[in-house]
């Protein structure tokens, strides 16, 4: 059986934040390409949700790993 990669907590947080940023960017690109207003609106909403998640995760990351800032 193959072993799973082991990540440090700080590295895991950074990976999750990066994934949220990539998801936001994808939804922004899809919104820009969408011809249908309802579809564009959906992707814009999803991009906003991902941006909110990214901000929340960054705030928690800073509290946990950069408390002196």
RAWOVEN-V825071 format. One record per residue. N is the residue number from 1. RES is the residue in three letters. SS is DSSP state (helix for helix, strand for strand, loop for the rest). Layout:
# RAWOVEN-V825071
n=N res=RES ss=SS
n=N res=RES ss=SS
This chain:
# RAWOVEN-V825071
n=1 res=UNK ss=loop
n=2 res=UNK ss=loop
n=3 res=UNK ss=loop
n=4 res=UNK ss=loop
n=5 res=UNK ss=loop
n=6 res=UNK ss=loop
n=7 res=UNK ss=loop
n=8 res=UNK ss=loop
n=9 res=UNK ss=helix
n=10 res=UNK ss=helix
n=11 res=UNK ss=helix
n=12 res=UNK ss=helix
n=13 res=UNK ss=helix
n=14 res=UNK ss=helix
n=15 res=UNK ss=helix
n=16 res=UNK ss=helix
n=17 res=UNK ss=helix
n=18 res=UNK ss=helix
n=19 res=UNK ss=helix
n=20 res=UNK ss=helix
n=21 res=UNK ss=helix
n=22 res=UNK ss=helix
n=23 res=UNK ss=helix
n=24 res=UNK ss=helix
n=25 res=UNK ss=helix
n=26 res=UNK ss=helix
n=27 res=UNK ss=helix
n=28 res=UNK ss=helix
n=29 res=UNK ss=helix
n=30 res=UNK ss=helix
n=31 res=UNK ss=helix
n=32 res=UNK ss=helix
n=33 res=UNK ss=helix
n=34 res=UNK ss=loop
n=35 res=UNK ss=loop
n=36 res=UNK ss=loop
n=37 res=UNK ss=helix
n=38 res=UNK ss=helix
n=39 res=UNK ss=helix
n=40 res=UNK ss=helix
n=41 res=UNK ss=helix
n=42 res=UNK ss=helix
n=43 res=UNK ss=helix
n=44 res=UNK ss=helix
n=45 res=UNK ss=helix
n=46 res=UNK ss=helix
n=47 res=UNK ss=helix
n=48 res=UNK ss=helix
n=49 res=UNK ss=helix
n=50 res=UNK ss=helix
n=51 res=UNK ss=helix
n=52 res=UNK ss=helix
n=53 res=UNK ss=helix
n=54 res=UNK ss=helix
n=55 res=UNK ss=helix
n=56 res=UNK ss=helix
n=57 res=UNK ss=helix
n=58 res=UNK ss=helix
n=59 res=UNK ss=helix
n=60 res=UNK ss=helix
n=61 res=UNK ss=helix
n=62 res=UNK ss=helix
n=63 res=UNK ss=helix
n=64 res=UNK ss=helix
n=65 res=UNK ss=helix
n=66 res=UNK ss=loop
n=67 res=UNK ss=loop
n=68 res=UNK ss=loop
n=69 res=UNK ss=loop
